[in-house]
Amino acid sequence: LKMVKLDIHTLAHHLKQERLYVNSEKQLIQRLNADVLKTAEKLYRTAWIAKQQRINLDRLIITSAEAS
């Protein structure tokens, strides 16, 4: 009976440690997902700006070619 109590106590301890570990990993994954989202938004903005700059450059090239 004493051995069973010890095994249950050991199991409970391991389960608690596992739960703490899993919660810690979930928090880390949530933080990483937030970082990925922020980086993706920055990349989208930068790509949009680059596209607008390219459009403007193309317009300038066409306008200067027509002018000369």
N, C-alpha and C positions, 0 to 999 in steps of 0.2 A: 504493500500500500504506500509506503514511504517513497519507493522508487517511482511509482506512478505519479505521485504528487510532484516529485522533482522533475520528471519528464514533462508534465503539463506546464510547470513553471518555466522550464527551459523553452518549451514550444511557445508559450505566451511571450517570453522575452524576445525570441527570434522573430515572431510575427510583428511585435511592436517595432523592432529595428527595421524590418522589411517595410512596414508602413511608413516610417520616417524617411527611409531611403526613396521609396516610390514618390512620396509627396515632394521631396527635395528635387527629384528628377523632373517631376511635372512642372514645378516652378521654373526650373532651368529651361525646359522646353518652351514654356510660355514666354519667358524673357527672350529667348532666341527667336521665336516666331515674331515677337514685336520688333526686334532688331531687323529681321528679314523684311518685314512690312515697311519699316522706315526707309531702309536702303532701296527697296523696290520703288517707293514713292519718289525718292531723290533721283533715281535712275530715270523714271518716267518723265519727271520735270526736266532733267538735263537733256533727254532725247527730244522732248518737245521744243525746248529752246534751240537746240542744234538744228532741228527741222525748220523752225521759223527763220533762223539765220541763213540757212541754205536757200530758202524761198526768197528772202530779201536779196541775197547775193545774186541769185539767178535773175531777179528782176533788174538789178543794177546793171548786170552784164548785158541783158537784152536792151535796156534803155540806152546804155552808152553805145551799143552797136548800132542802134537805130539813129542815134544822134549824129554819129560820124559817118 
